[in-house]
């Protein structure tokens, strides 16, 4: 496969301004006046070296190559350099060092509605925005009907867009960009706007674009979308390339790194959430899923593992209550009810693990209450810690469609099947 | 720095002979497939960018047209404003300088004499003032999409040119009213207008680029333009200037252009010497400004 984009050692350094990023003439004059002093200091070797000056490395020696026809997701936390990378690839800003070879025309969609003017009609804006995105006028004229049909604004196409609803505005703006026909398409987090139905259509269009063999670089926080659309994924962290590979692998790595920073295994001996009257038995708790500490992805196998030490041998019961971040219980599990381990040998200490084979939680942060008890003491739990640890759940393309239930549908997702059949007497 | 190369394609094991053949083919393909575009960090100079500007001529036209359309949106008189402004100024100037102060006008009716000068000056003034704030005013475009930045001040100059064309139509009834001859000299008008556009673009690009970095330009420029107007023969003819200062006045590129614009409308002989100086200054100014613009352009998105 030949590469479509080759990035070699790209670095972007921003100077950190104390105030506004631009200078006034007065400052320039002051700098000019101070230049001789600076020069003499430099000769005596007392000047601050340029490297000590306040710089921000937005991108630090990033290299990778993207094959023709690949759809590549770019992930990383805010400030990791994702947008800077797209801005450099789309020539909005220049790299400080490094080289980029582009083997095709580049179209970029870093924002919905770039170049739209509220006073102009939908028709005028389609032409204007299309030209700004790099289309020739004849090309826009050819695609005009398709654009308007995609946006579903036929009736209002000669109305100034300031009278559009925000939904219509976004649809029209996206429609123009979606009809760009460059070999390389750069897309920033633009799917985050618009209503759910529109987002679905955007994802559909992105999938369509991907199938036409064009090369797409796609920044998103929507892991489900990345997983369903992309064949490969780039992870950036603090301006450095952290990894590149299959999306599921890279997304897992990203989450692991995110959580490692917060610390996965938590010390429980002196936890402030311990209920009064508890016997300190829970020593530490670890929440993990395949390769991820402190949480997991939707639908993944999740394990809550506790180290305990008891003053006398116990047959431990371990209950876990999962609560939303604001403390509302969602569900709880306990082996006291399932009677697993009720007949086991009593232990003075060890490890008890509670496993969820398919975590049914929507993305978000959750709190865990932990209850350690003894089958020999059915009336009460011996050690109770409320809000013991947090559980981080990350999105995953659980249905294989790039779509997820909406957050307003609740914190839990569930499997279901549908069946449609014709009813015989419908024409009677 | 340990720059690692990460390739996305998965390597598939193949018989070595086949792989070698492929490698050969790849290297041939590599030589044939040059990158369409290479972006290099820390490069210094990339030319004046006129070729790329030509590639984006559709965008230039559309932005010009947007500028024109927006300017007269929700006005009752619309495009008529392009005529009213210079017309009223001309009436006031004629009363004040022509009748009251009795400034000379080389024997032509003062109204038409000053109107030609005002048309040129109004265009220059609008184009330069508009250009100077055009980049900052379009920061949303500059930070979100790539296109040759020259297009933005270019569109402002284009819109001003459109206004000039509208306002110039008034010359026809004026010339009929004063029973002036329509000579072949009028055919030179497009050339002088082109020169005027070059001067306006030259000053406009310079101001636009500097204003991104130094916002002082916005405050200093109106004052500069006011002074410039008085040192340009608009309300007075060049002959009004003492002979020993005429060489200095001639260095102002507008001098030669306005004098010759008048010559073609009033059917006088052209001032070739001043035209030559103006052309020279105008072209050097445009090249210099484009050079400055292109050098600062690389930082626009980071500074704006």
Interface residues (C-beta under 8 A of the other chain):
Chain A: X1 X2 X3 X6 X8 X9 X10 X11 X14 X21 X22 X23 X24 X25 X26 X28 X61 X63 X64 X65 X66 X67 X70 X72 X87 X88 X89 X90 X91 X92 X93 X94 X95 X96 X97 X98 X99 X100 X101 X102 X103 X104 X105 X106 X108 X110 X111 X114 X115 X117 X119 X120 X124 X127 X128 X131 X132 X133 X134 X136 X137 X231 X232 X241 X244
Chain B: X1 X2 X3 X4 X5 X6 X7 X8 X9 X26 X29 X30 X33 X35 X36 X37 X38 X39 X40 X41 X42 X43 X58 X59 X61 X62 X63 X66 X69 X70 X73 X74 X140 X141 X142 X143 X144 X145 X146 X147 X212 X213 X214 X215 X216 X298 X301 X302 X303 X304
